[in-house]
Amino acid sequence: MKLDPASLLLYAVTDRHWLHGETLEQQAEKALRGGATFLQLREKKLERDSIRREAFAMKDLCRRYHVPFVLDDDVDLAVEVGADGVHVGQSDMEAGLTREKIGPDRILGVSAQTVEEALRAEKAGADYLGVGAVFPTGSKDDAIEVSHETLKAICAAVHIPVIAIGGISLSNVSELAGSGIVGIAVISAIFAQDDVEDAARRLRKRTEEALGR
């Protein structure tokens, strides 16, 4: 799948911490109904067979909503289930090797915290970069904060789309205006809210306003 930068506007990252009796698929569909434009399945503690079943279900869900679907970290599983791509961090499989494994037609996202990491990822074949944490966040224990100056520098240094991630909410997304990003990636700003669909809808509208869409 060729990446359309517009699909990165509201990038939803799943988290089963706030299911409250619902399935992850049900919550993901609410996010998509509300206007999420991209979906990443992120599972850190589930058994692999369970992740595989979820991945197939999420892939089918995303096909129905015509949004890209990627897996976090698990390159082999992304290929196995036919996901649109994979997102890897700096401590995961190296971007160049990931590109070799997934081939030229799948989407490759790479996390970056510095201009040097960003340029290296772009050279290795990344289709987009996830940069953060741009605000303090509790969703990732190992998150490193990235200043807005560094975010702007990364956007200016690379030719591939950049999304901001980390601690982004309805109340602070407007602070990212003018940074050069094409979208935001969020977890709790959607999935920790009482009304997931409405949260996605309001966040998408605020993000479009902030980015001049």
Residue frames as a rotation matrix with the C-alpha (Angstrom) as fourth column:
MET 1
0.574 0.819 0.000 0.00
0.819 -0.574 0.000 0.00
0.000 0.000 -1.000 0.00
LYS 2
-0.391 -0.649 0.653 1.33
0.600 -0.717 -0.355 3.41
0.698 0.253 0.670 -0.96
LEU 3
-0.314 0.217 -0.924 1.13
0.890 -0.272 -0.366 5.77
-0.331 -0.938 -0.107 2.00
ASP 4
0.153 0.432 0.889 -1.12
0.525 -0.798 0.298 8.79
0.837 0.421 -0.349 1.61
PRO 5
-0.830 -0.557 -0.020 0.18
0.312 -0.435 -0.844 11.43
0.462 -0.707 0.535 4.07
ALA 6
-0.363 0.775 0.517 -3.42
-0.681 -0.600 0.421 12.56
0.636 -0.200 0.745 4.64
SER 7
0.420 0.546 -0.725 -4.12
0.027 0.790 0.612 9.19
0.907 -0.277 0.317 6.27
LEU 8
-0.377 -0.680 -0.629 -1.75
0.707 0.227 -0.670 10.13
0.599 -0.697 0.394 9.11
LEU 9
-0.213 0.320 0.923 -3.96
-0.245 -0.932 0.267 12.97
0.946 -0.169 0.277 10.37
LEU 10
0.189 0.324 0.927 -5.42
-0.980 -0.004 0.201 11.08
0.068 -0.946 0.316 13.35
TYR 11
-0.196 -0.479 -0.856 -3.39
-0.378 0.842 -0.385 7.95
0.905 0.248 -0.346 14.02
ALA 12
0.538 0.517 0.666 -5.01
-0.815 0.116 0.568 5.80
0.216 -0.848 0.484 16.72
VAL 13
-0.522 -0.743 -0.420 -2.85
-0.470 0.661 -0.585 3.39
0.712 -0.109 -0.694 18.73
THR 14
0.431 0.821 -0.374 -4.78
-0.147 0.474 0.868 0.67
0.890 -0.319 0.325 20.55
ASP 15
-0.758 -0.568 0.321 -4.54
-0.443 0.087 -0.892 -0.03
0.479 -0.819 -0.317 24.26
ARG 16
-0.130 0.754 -0.644 -6.56
0.250 0.654 0.714 -2.66
0.959 -0.069 -0.273 26.11
HIS 17
-0.904 -0.313 -0.291 -6.11
0.352 -0.160 -0.922 -0.87
0.243 -0.936 0.255 29.44
TRP 18
-0.776 0.618 -0.125 -9.49
-0.445 -0.678 -0.585 0.88
-0.447 -0.399 0.801 29.10
LEU 19
-0.890 0.410 -0.201 -11.74
0.054 0.533 0.845 -1.79
0.453 0.740 -0.496 27.57
HIS 20
-0.711 0.629 0.314 -14.37
-0.612 -0.335 -0.716 -1.68
-0.345 -0.702 0.624 30.35
GLY 21
-0.140 0.671 0.728 -16.07
-0.075 0.726 -0.683 -4.87
-0.987 -0.150 -0.051 29.18
GLU 22
0.789 0.358 -0.500 -15.82
-0.491 -0.121 -0.863 -4.15
-0.369 0.926 0.081 25.48
THR 23
0.555 -0.649 0.520 -13.55
0.731 0.679 0.067 -5.88
-0.397 0.343 0.851 22.99
LEU 24
-0.352 -0.768 -0.535 -10.57
0.243 -0.627 0.740 -4.10
-0.904 0.131 0.407 21.49
GLU 25
-0.770 0.110 0.629 -12.21
0.636 0.053 0.769 -4.44
0.051 0.993 -0.111 18.09
GLN 26
0.314 0.949 -0.005 -15.38
0.936 -0.309 0.168 -2.71
0.158 -0.058 -0.986 19.35
GLN 27
0.457 -0.198 -0.867 -13.37
0.386 -0.835 0.393 0.20
-0.801 -0.514 -0.305 20.70
ALA 28
-0.672 -0.739 0.039 -11.26
0.311 -0.235 0.921 0.43
-0.672 0.631 0.388 17.54
GLU 29
-0.405 0.590 0.699 -14.41
0.876 0.029 0.482 0.59
0.264 0.807 -0.528 15.44
LYS 30
0.625 0.605 -0.493 -15.72
0.735 -0.669 0.112 3.44
-0.262 -0.433 -0.863 17.59
ALA 31
-0.039 -0.743 -0.668 -12.47
0.192 -0.662 0.725 5.32
-0.981 -0.100 0.169 16.98
LEU 32
-0.841 -0.266 0.470 -12.78
0.475 0.052 0.879 4.74
-0.258 0.963 0.083 13.23
ARG 33
0.085 0.947 0.311 -16.41
0.971 -0.148 0.186 5.85
0.222 0.286 -0.932 13.21
GLY 34
0.625 0.138 -0.768 -15.33
0.515 -0.813 0.273 9.00
-0.587 -0.566 -0.579 15.00
GLY 35
0.978 -0.168 -0.124 -12.79
-0.204 -0.648 -0.734 9.80
0.043 0.743 -0.668 12.32
ALA 36
0.234 -0.935 0.266 -9.50
-0.269 0.201 0.942 8.07
-0.934 -0.292 -0.205 13.11
THR 37
0.696 0.013 -0.718 -7.60
-0.708 -0.156 -0.689 7.87
-0.122 0.988 -0.099 9.82
PHE 38
-0.062 -0.794 -0.605 -4.97
-0.517 0.544 -0.661 5.23
0.854 0.272 -0.445 10.70
LEU 39
0.817 0.375 0.438 -4.83
-0.565 0.370 0.737 2.34
0.114 -0.850 0.514 13.19
GLN 40
-0.282 -0.908 -0.309 -1.91
-0.605 0.418 -0.677 0.69
0.745 -0.004 -0.667 14.92
LEU 41
0.832 0.442 -0.336 -2.34
-0.062 0.675 0.735 -2.51
0.552 -0.591 0.589 16.94
ARG 42
-0.215 -0.899 0.382 -0.06
-0.595 -0.190 -0.781 -2.23
0.775 -0.395 -0.494 19.97
GLU 43
0.894 0.442 -0.076 0.13
-0.238 0.611 0.755 -5.20
0.380 -0.656 0.652 22.33
LYS 44
0.001 -0.963 0.269 2.95
-0.809 -0.159 -0.566 -5.58
0.587 -0.217 -0.780 24.83
LYS 45
-0.542 -0.213 0.813 1.74
-0.791 0.454 -0.409 -8.37
-0.283 -0.865 -0.415 27.10
LEU 46
0.533 0.841 0.098 -0.68
-0.737 0.518 -0.435 -10.56
-0.417 0.160 0.895 25.14
GLU 47
-0.062 -0.488 0.871 0.28
0.125 0.862 0.492 -14.05
-0.990 0.139 0.007 23.93
ARG 48
-0.789 -0.400 -0.467 1.27
-0.345 -0.341 0.874 -14.16
-0.509 0.851 0.131 20.28
ASP 49
-0.779 0.558 0.285 -1.65
0.621 0.621 0.479 -16.38
0.090 0.550 -0.830 19.19
SER 50
0.150 0.846 -0.512 -4.05
0.827 -0.391 -0.404 -13.86
-0.542 -0.363 -0.758 20.71
ILE 51
-0.192 -0.295 -0.936 -2.27
-0.202 -0.921 0.332 -10.99
-0.960 0.253 0.118 18.99
ARG 52
-0.976 -0.182 0.116 -2.48
0.055 0.309 0.950 -12.89
-0.209 0.934 -0.291 15.70
ARG 53
-0.323 0.933 0.157 -6.25
0.946 0.323 0.026 -13.29
-0.026 0.157 -0.987 16.06
GLU 54
0.281 0.388 -0.878 -6.61
0.461 -0.857 -0.231 -9.63
-0.842 -0.340 -0.420 16.95
ALA 55
-0.563 -0.614 -0.554 -4.46
-0.188 -0.557 0.809 -8.59
-0.805 0.559 0.198 14.02
PHE 56
-0.863 0.317 0.394 -6.62
0.501 0.429 0.751 -10.45
0.069 0.846 -0.529 11.51
ALA 57
0.099 0.967 -0.233 -9.76
0.978 -0.137 -0.155 -8.91
-0.182 -0.213 -0.960 13.04
MET 58
0.164 -0.110 -0.980 -8.28
0.203 -0.969 0.143 -5.41
-0.965 -0.223 -0.136 13.02
LYS 59
-0.868 -0.495 -0.032 -7.09
0.040 -0.134 0.990 -5.80
-0.495 0.858 0.136 9.44
ASP 60
-0.529 0.748 0.401 -10.60
0.821 0.331 0.466 -6.70
0.215 0.576 -0.789 8.32
LEU 61
0.327 0.641 -0.694 -12.05
0.798 -0.581 -0.160 -3.81
-0.505 -0.502 -0.702 10.32
CYS 62
-0.196 -0.510 -0.837 -9.67
-0.015 -0.852 0.523 -1.31
-0.980 0.115 0.159 8.77
ARG 63
-0.915 -0.057 0.400 -10.43
0.381 0.211 0.900 -2.62
-0.136 0.976 -0.172 5.29
ARG 64
-0.037 0.992 0.121 -14.11
0.998 0.030 0.053 -1.85
0.049 0.122 -0.991 5.88
TYR 65
0.665 0.271 -0.696 -13.25
0.447 -0.891 0.079 1.71
-0.599 -0.364 -0.714 6.89
HIS 66
0.713 -0.415 0.566 -10.58
0.557 -0.156 -0.816 2.13
0.427 0.896 0.120 4.21
VAL 67
0.764 -0.547 0.342 -7.84
-0.640 -0.707 0.301 3.16
0.077 -0.449 -0.890 6.63
PRO 68
0.044 -0.839 -0.542 -4.28
-0.428 0.474 -0.769 1.79
0.902 0.266 -0.339 6.86
PHE 69
0.941 0.222 0.254 -3.54
-0.329 0.437 0.837 -0.85
0.075 -0.871 0.485 9.49
VAL 70
0.074 -0.967 -0.244 -0.08
-0.420 0.192 -0.887 -1.49
0.905 0.168 -0.392 10.95
LEU 71
0.777 0.048 -0.628 1.35
0.476 0.607 0.636 -3.59
0.412 -0.793 0.449 13.76
ASP 72
0.693 -0.577 0.433 3.67
-0.708 -0.656 0.261 -2.29
0.133 -0.487 -0.863 16.43
ASP 73
0.070 -0.866 0.495 7.12
-0.876 0.184 0.445 -3.95
-0.476 -0.465 -0.746 16.49
ASP 74
0.007 -0.066 0.998 6.24
-0.050 0.997 0.066 -7.45
-0.999 -0.050 0.003 15.22
VAL 75
-0.331 -0.254 -0.909 7.60
-0.844 -0.351 0.405 -7.46
-0.422 0.901 -0.098 11.69
ASP 76
-0.994 -0.099 -0.052 7.08
-0.112 0.899 0.423 -11.17
0.005 0.426 -0.905 11.02
LEU 77
-0.464 0.885 0.027 3.48
0.622 0.348 -0.702 -11.10
-0.631 -0.308 -0.712 12.21
ALA 78
-0.026 0.419 -0.908 2.73
-0.391 -0.840 -0.377 -8.02
-0.920 0.345 0.185 10.12
VAL 79
-0.640 -0.274 -0.718 3.82
-0.768 0.191 0.611 -9.94
-0.030 0.942 -0.333 7.04
GLU 80
-0.971 0.227 0.081 1.97
0.219 0.971 -0.100 -13.09
-0.101 -0.080 -0.992 8.11
VAL 81
-0.255 0.954 -0.158 -1.41
0.591 0.025 -0.806 -11.43
-0.765 -0.299 -0.570 8.63
GLY 82
-0.243 0.116 0.963 -1.11
0.932 -0.247 0.265 -9.16
0.268 0.962 -0.048 5.58
ALA 83
0.372 0.292 -0.881 -1.11
0.622 -0.783 0.003 -5.91
-0.689 -0.550 -0.473 7.51
ASP 84
0.944 0.010 0.331 -0.50
0.264 -0.624 -0.735 -2.73
0.199 0.781 -0.592 5.55
GLY 85
0.206 -0.932 0.298 2.74
-0.169 -0.334 -0.927 -2.26
0.964 0.141 -0.226 7.43
VAL 86
0.425 -0.209 -0.881 4.64
0.848 0.432 0.307 -2.11
0.316 -0.878 0.361 10.68
HIS 87
0.688 -0.269 0.674 5.94
-0.343 -0.939 -0.025 0.54
0.640 -0.214 -0.738 13.08
VAL 88
0.423 -0.632 -0.649 9.29
0.772 0.626 -0.107 0.01
0.474 -0.456 0.753 14.77
GLY 89
0.989 -0.142 -0.035 11.13
-0.088 -0.768 0.634 1.90
-0.117 -0.625 -0.772 17.48
GLN 90
0.396 -0.915 -0.077 14.83
-0.827 -0.319 -0.463 2.60
0.399 0.247 -0.883 17.85
SER 91
-0.358 -0.537 0.764 15.25
-0.837 0.547 -0.007 -0.49
-0.414 -0.642 -0.645 20.06
ASP 92
0.580 0.600 0.551 13.32
-0.216 0.766 -0.606 -2.78
-0.786 0.232 0.574 17.70
MET 93
0.270 -0.463 0.844 14.44
0.819 0.572 0.052 -4.25
-0.507 0.677 0.533 14.38
GLU 94
-0.551 -0.590 -0.590 16.64
0.168 -0.771 0.615 -1.83
-0.817 0.240 0.524 12.44
ALA 95
0.234 0.796 -0.559 14.68
-0.398 -0.446 -0.802 0.08
-0.887 0.410 0.212 9.80
GLY 96
-0.208 -0.388 -0.898 16.72
-0.976 0.019 0.217 -1.11
-0.067 0.921 -0.383 6.84
LEU 97
-0.990 -0.141 0.016 16.36
-0.141 0.990 -0.019 -4.76
-0.014 -0.021 -1.000 7.83
THR 98
-0.345 0.937 0.060 12.66
0.117 0.107 -0.987 -4.19
-0.931 -0.333 -0.146 8.49
ARG 99
0.174 0.375 -0.911 12.24
-0.804 -0.480 -0.351 -2.79
-0.568 0.794 0.218 4.99
GLU 100
-0.675 -0.485 -0.556 13.96
-0.717 0.610 0.338 -5.87
0.175 0.627 -0.759 3.56
LYS 101
-0.936 0.289 0.199 11.60
0.169 0.869 -0.465 -8.18
-0.307 -0.402 -0.863 5.45
ILE 102
-0.102 0.984 -0.148 8.34
0.188 -0.127 -0.974 -6.40
-0.977 -0.127 -0.172 4.65
GLY 103
-0.193 -0.024 0.981 9.22
0.963 0.187 0.194 -5.59
-0.188 0.982 -0.013 1.05
PRO 104
-0.931 -0.327 0.160 8.76
0.360 -0.894 0.266 -2.35
0.057 0.305 0.951 -0.88
ASP 105
-0.483 0.819 0.309 4.97
0.138 -0.278 0.951 -2.23
0.865 0.502 0.021 -0.84
ARG 106
0.336 0.592 -0.733 4.19
0.846 0.151 0.511 -2.22
0.413 -0.792 -0.450 2.88
ILE 107
0.641 -0.010 0.768 4.20
-0.178 -0.975 0.136 0.89
0.747 -0.223 -0.626 5.05
LEU 108
0.025 -0.692 -0.722 7.18
0.866 0.376 -0.330 1.34
0.500 -0.616 0.608 7.36
GLY 109
0.739 0.192 0.646 6.91
-0.143 -0.892 0.429 3.74
0.658 -0.409 -0.632 10.28
VAL 110
-0.054 -0.842 -0.537 9.87
0.738 0.329 -0.589 4.47
0.673 -0.428 0.603 12.52
SER 111
0.887 0.277 -0.371 10.10
0.462 -0.570 0.680 6.27
-0.023 -0.774 -0.633 15.86
ALA 112
-0.067 -0.927 0.370 12.68
0.723 -0.301 -0.622 9.04
0.688 0.226 0.690 16.09
GLN 113
0.657 0.243 -0.714 13.74
0.718 -0.489 0.494 11.47
-0.229 -0.838 -0.496 18.80
THR 114
0.018 -0.730 -0.683 16.59
0.089 -0.679 0.729 13.30
-0.996 -0.074 0.053 17.06
VAL 115
0.544 0.092 -0.834 17.37
-0.740 -0.416 -0.529 14.71
-0.395 0.905 -0.159 13.63
GLU 116
-0.514 -0.827 -0.227 20.10
-0.851 0.457 0.261 12.09
-0.112 0.327 -0.938 13.24
GLU 117
-0.653 0.351 0.671 17.69
0.079 0.913 -0.400 9.21
-0.753 -0.208 -0.624 13.94
ALA 118
0.410 0.880 -0.240 15.16
-0.115 -0.211 -0.971 10.74
-0.905 0.426 0.014 11.58
LEU 119
0.275 -0.393 -0.877 17.62
-0.942 -0.292 -0.165 11.06
-0.191 0.872 -0.451 8.71
ARG 120
-0.783 -0.592 0.190 18.88
-0.567 0.806 0.169 7.53
-0.254 0.025 -0.967 9.28
ALA 121
-0.321 0.759 0.567 15.35
0.181 0.636 -0.750 6.13
-0.930 -0.138 -0.341 9.23
GLU 122
0.584 0.523 -0.621 14.48
-0.454 -0.424 -0.784 8.02
-0.673 0.739 -0.010 6.06
LYS 123
-0.141 -0.749 -0.648 17.60
-0.989 0.076 0.128 6.71
-0.047 0.659 -0.751 4.35
ALA 124
-0.868 -0.218 0.446 16.74
-0.292 0.951 -0.103 3.16
-0.402 -0.220 -0.889 5.46
GLY 125
-0.853 0.519 -0.055 13.36
0.163 0.366 0.916 3.31
0.495 0.773 -0.397 3.77
ALA 126
-0.621 0.661 -0.422 10.89
0.539 -0.031 -0.841 4.65
-0.569 -0.750 -0.337 6.34
ASP 127
-0.318 0.626 0.712 7.62
0.784 -0.249 0.569 5.99
0.534 0.739 -0.411 4.90
TYR 128
0.491 0.436 0.754 6.83
-0.099 -0.832 0.546 8.16
0.865 -0.343 -0.365 7.91
LEU 129
-0.664 -0.716 -0.218 8.27
0.226 0.086 -0.970 9.08
0.713 -0.693 0.104 11.31
GLY 130
0.637 0.746 -0.194 6.65
0.420 -0.125 0.899 9.11
0.646 -0.654 -0.393 14.71
VAL 131
-0.415 -0.847 0.332 8.35
0.248 -0.456 -0.854 11.76
0.875 -0.272 0.400 16.84
GLY 132
0.534 0.579 0.616 7.89
-0.458 -0.414 0.786 12.16
0.711 -0.702 0.044 20.58
ALA 133
0.035 0.951 -0.308 7.03
0.999 -0.033 0.011 12.27
0.001 -0.308 -0.951 23.30
VAL 134
-0.399 -0.156 0.904 6.08
0.438 -0.898 0.038 15.85
0.806 0.411 0.426 22.52
PHE 135
0.142 0.400 0.905 4.26
-0.751 -0.552 0.362 16.19
0.645 -0.732 0.222 25.87
PRO 136
-0.730 -0.366 0.577 4.60
-0.670 0.548 -0.501 14.22
-0.133 -0.752 -0.645 29.12
THR 137
0.101 0.759 -0.643 2.86
-0.747 0.485 0.455 10.86
0.657 0.434 0.616 28.78
GLY 138
-0.158 -0.091 0.983 1.92
-0.853 0.515 -0.089 7.93
-0.498 -0.853 -0.159 30.97
SER 139
0.800 0.583 -0.141 1.15
-0.561 0.643 -0.521 5.55
-0.213 0.496 0.841 28.11
LYS 140
0.662 -0.656 -0.362 4.77
0.173 0.604 -0.778 4.55
0.729 0.453 0.513 27.51
ASP 141
0.897 -0.299 -0.327 7.09
0.355 0.042 0.934 3.90
-0.265 -0.953 0.143 30.45
ASP 142
0.010 -0.996 0.093 10.24
0.808 0.063 0.586 4.51
-0.589 0.069 0.805 28.40
ALA 143
0.672 0.335 0.661 9.06
0.704 -0.565 -0.430 7.64
0.229 0.754 -0.615 26.60
ILE 144
-0.425 -0.827 -0.368 11.70
0.830 -0.519 0.207 10.32
-0.362 -0.218 0.907 26.05
GLU 145
0.555 0.670 -0.493 10.46
0.429 -0.738 -0.521 13.89
-0.713 0.077 -0.697 25.80
VAL 146
-0.349 -0.562 0.750 11.25
0.937 -0.195 0.290 15.72
-0.017 0.804 0.595 22.56
SER 147
-0.447 0.152 -0.882 11.18
0.227 -0.934 -0.276 19.51
-0.865 -0.323 0.383 22.51
HIS 148
0.657 0.743 0.125 9.00
0.366 -0.170 -0.915 21.32
-0.659 0.647 -0.384 20.02
GLU 149
0.388 -0.623 -0.679 12.17
-0.773 -0.621 0.129 22.86
-0.502 0.475 -0.723 18.58
THR 150
-0.670 -0.640 0.375 13.52
-0.374 0.728 0.575 19.38
-0.641 0.245 -0.727 17.85
LEU 151
0.012 0.774 0.633 10.18
0.526 0.534 -0.662 18.36
-0.851 0.341 -0.400 16.36
LYS 152
0.818 0.279 -0.503 10.33
-0.190 -0.695 -0.694 21.32
-0.544 0.663 -0.515 13.98
ALA 153
-0.052 -0.937 -0.345 13.96
-0.861 -0.133 0.490 20.54
-0.505 0.323 -0.800 13.12
ILE 154
-0.583 -0.097 0.807 13.09
0.110 0.974 0.197 16.95
-0.805 0.204 -0.557 12.26
CYS 155
0.459 0.844 0.276 10.18
0.474 0.030 -0.880 18.02
-0.751 0.535 -0.387 10.07
ALA 156
0.728 -0.227 -0.647 12.46
-0.532 -0.783 -0.323 20.43
-0.433 0.579 -0.690 8.25
ALA 157
-0.230 -0.971 0.061 15.25
-0.751 0.217 0.624 17.88
-0.619 0.097 -0.779 7.80
VAL 158
-0.678 -0.004 0.735 13.34
0.222 0.952 0.210 15.01
-0.701 0.306 -0.644 6.20
HIS 159
-0.793 0.386 -0.471 11.23
-0.602 -0.378 0.703 14.62
0.093 0.841 0.532 3.08
ILE 160
-0.587 0.615 -0.527 8.83
0.390 0.785 0.481 12.02
0.710 0.077 -0.700 4.53
PRO 161
0.276 0.793 0.543 5.74
-0.202 -0.505 0.839 12.79
0.940 -0.342 0.021 6.64
VAL 162
-0.849 -0.502 -0.165 6.15
0.107 0.142 -0.984 13.27
0.517 -0.853 -0.067 10.39
ILE 163
0.380 0.924 0.036 3.53
0.105 -0.082 0.991 12.67
0.919 -0.372 -0.129 13.07
ALA 164
-0.487 -0.458 0.744 3.81
-0.662 -0.362 -0.656 13.78
0.570 -0.812 -0.127 16.68
ILE 165
0.291 0.542 -0.788 3.13
0.212 0.767 0.605 11.36
0.933 -0.343 0.109 19.51
GLY 166
-0.473 -0.517 -0.713 3.15
0.724 0.232 -0.649 11.43
0.501 -0.824 0.265 23.28
GLY 167
-0.597 0.221 -0.771 0.79
0.654 -0.421 -0.628 13.12
-0.464 -0.880 0.107 25.70
ILE 168
-0.956 0.267 0.118 -1.28
-0.116 -0.719 0.685 14.79
0.268 0.641 0.719 22.98
SER 169
-0.505 0.836 -0.215 -4.82
0.728 0.279 -0.626 15.71
-0.463 -0.473 -0.750 23.99
LEU 170
0.289 0.738 0.610 -7.74
0.910 -0.410 0.065 17.85
0.299 0.536 -0.789 22.95
SER 171
0.886 0.143 -0.441 -6.41
0.359 -0.813 0.458 20.62
-0.293 -0.564 -0.772 25.18
ASN 172
0.254 -0.879 -0.402 -2.85
-0.125 -0.443 0.888 20.81
-0.959 -0.176 -0.223 23.85
VAL 173
0.165 -0.218 0.962 -2.92
0.838 0.546 -0.020 19.68
-0.520 0.809 0.273 20.22
SER 174
0.922 0.243 0.301 -3.18
0.371 -0.777 -0.509 23.29
0.110 0.581 -0.807 19.04
GLU 175
0.631 -0.755 -0.181 0.30
-0.353 -0.487 0.799 23.90
-0.691 -0.440 -0.573 20.48
LEU 176
-0.099 -0.671 0.735 1.67
0.451 0.628 0.634 21.77
-0.887 0.395 0.240 17.63
ALA 177
0.866 0.459 0.199 0.49
0.400 -0.396 -0.827 24.21
-0.301 0.795 -0.526 14.97
GLY 178
0.835 -0.519 -0.181 3.27
-0.539 -0.708 -0.456 25.32
0.109 0.478 -0.871 12.66
SER 179
0.302 -0.753 0.585 5.61
-0.487 0.406 0.774 22.48
-0.820 -0.518 -0.244 13.59
GLY 180
-0.360 -0.420 -0.833 5.51
-0.933 0.135 0.335 20.83
-0.028 0.897 -0.440 10.17
ILE 181
-0.794 0.109 0.598 3.75
-0.066 0.963 -0.263 17.64
-0.604 -0.248 -0.757 11.23
VAL 182
-0.742 0.586 -0.326 1.01
-0.389 0.020 0.921 16.06
0.546 0.810 0.213 9.08
GLY 183
0.351 0.896 -0.271 -0.84
-0.221 0.360 0.906 14.48
0.910 -0.258 0.325 11.99
ILE 184
-0.220 -0.337 0.916 -0.84
-0.963 -0.076 -0.259 13.13
0.157 -0.939 -0.307 15.52
ALA 185
-0.241 0.137 -0.961 -0.73
0.043 0.990 0.131 9.67
0.969 -0.010 -0.245 17.07
VAL 186
-0.306 0.240 0.921 -2.69
-0.896 -0.401 -0.193 9.15
0.323 -0.884 0.338 20.28
ILE 187
-0.731 0.150 -0.665 -3.64
0.286 0.953 -0.100 6.43
0.619 -0.264 -0.740 22.72
SER 188
-0.631 0.463 -0.623 -5.36
0.726 0.069 -0.684 7.76
-0.274 -0.884 -0.380 25.85
ALA 189
-0.825 0.315 -0.469 -6.78
-0.340 -0.940 -0.034 10.86
-0.451 0.131 0.883 24.13
ILE 190
-0.326 0.740 -0.588 -9.16
-0.734 0.194 0.651 8.46
0.595 0.644 0.480 22.38
PHE 191
-0.155 0.277 -0.948 -9.25
0.056 0.961 0.272 5.14
0.986 -0.010 -0.165 24.19
ALA 192
-0.815 -0.144 -0.561 -9.22
0.550 0.111 -0.828 6.39
0.182 -0.983 -0.011 27.78
GLN 193
-0.847 0.518 0.124 -12.27
-0.525 -0.850 -0.036 8.59
0.087 -0.095 0.992 27.17
ASP 194
-0.474 0.744 0.471 -15.80
-0.199 0.430 -0.880 7.66
-0.858 -0.511 -0.056 28.22
ASP 195
0.719 0.687 0.110 -17.10
0.020 0.137 -0.990 8.11
-0.695 0.714 0.085 24.66
VAL 196
-0.195 -0.913 0.359 -14.43
0.423 0.252 0.870 6.84
-0.885 0.322 0.337 22.30
GLU 197
-0.015 0.252 0.968 -16.26
1.000 -0.011 0.018 7.80
0.016 0.968 -0.252 19.12
ASP 198
0.907 0.400 0.134 -16.97
0.393 -0.916 0.079 11.33
0.155 -0.019 -0.988 20.27
ALA 199
0.518 -0.797 -0.311 -13.41
0.051 -0.334 0.941 11.73
-0.854 -0.503 -0.132 21.54
ALA 200
-0.342 -0.641 0.688 -12.05
0.731 0.278 0.623 10.78
-0.590 0.716 0.373 18.13
ARG 201
0.315 0.567 0.761 -14.48
0.915 -0.395 -0.084 13.10
0.253 0.723 -0.643 16.38
ARG 202
0.981 0.083 -0.176 -13.59
0.144 -0.919 0.367 16.11
-0.131 -0.386 -0.913 18.51
LEU 203
0.244 -0.967 -0.077 -9.86
0.126 -0.047 0.991 15.41
-0.962 -0.252 0.110 18.38
ARG 204
-0.196 -0.279 0.940 -9.91
0.943 0.211 0.259 15.10
-0.270 0.937 0.222 14.61
LYS 205
0.678 0.522 0.518 -11.70
0.649 -0.755 -0.089 18.44
0.345 0.397 -0.851 14.28
ARG 206
0.879 -0.393 -0.271 -9.26
-0.091 -0.695 0.713 20.16
-0.468 -0.602 -0.647 16.63
THR 207
-0.026 -0.933 0.358 -6.29
0.418 0.315 0.852 18.61
-0.908 0.172 0.382 14.81
GLU 208
0.096 0.141 0.985 -7.60
0.992 -0.100 -0.083 19.74
0.087 0.985 -0.150 11.41
GLU 209
0.950 0.274 0.150 -7.93
0.255 -0.957 0.136 23.26
0.181 -0.091 -0.979 12.80
ALA 210
0.619 -0.767 -0.169 -4.42
-0.052 -0.254 0.966 23.19
-0.784 -0.589 -0.197 14.29
LEU 211
-0.314 -0.797 0.516 -2.85
0.457 0.350 0.818 21.94
-0.833 0.492 0.254 11.06
GLY 212
-0.388 0.185 -0.903 -4.89
-0.559 -0.826 0.071 24.17
-0.733 0.532 0.424 8.76
ARG 213
-0.926 0.092 0.366 -6.75
0.307 0.748 0.588 21.38
-0.220 0.657 -0.721 7.00
